[in-house]
Amino acid sequence: MKKFYMIDEKFTCEHCGKEVSPLGYTARDHCPYCLYSKHVDINPGDRQNPCKGLLKPIDIEKFKDTYKIIYKCEKCQKQHKNIIATDDDMNRIIQISSSK
């Protein structure tokens, strides 16, 4: 069973440079503007992954009544998934999902 550490903090996106505010209802795990994330966790929120590469959004998949962003780490190539956030750029989500 995965452990979840609740960390919802502001950060500067290392991909697009925009300031990202805390999400407020769960842990913020990616930039709502460019949708990039960072490969920092082994278990959600633990910040124990030594990789620290950027996670590039490469696809979108349906998940229950929402969607998940599929990422590929630009450093170690591992794939990872995160649920979209309510303030994510829907145009960017559509662009990623239709660029297959």
Buried (B, 14 or more C-beta within 10 A) or exposed (E): EEEEEEBBEEEEBEBEEEEBEEBEEBBBBBBBBBBBBBBBBBEBBBEEBEBEBBBBBEBBEEEEEEBBBBBBBBEEEEEBEBBBBEEBBEEBBEEBBEEE
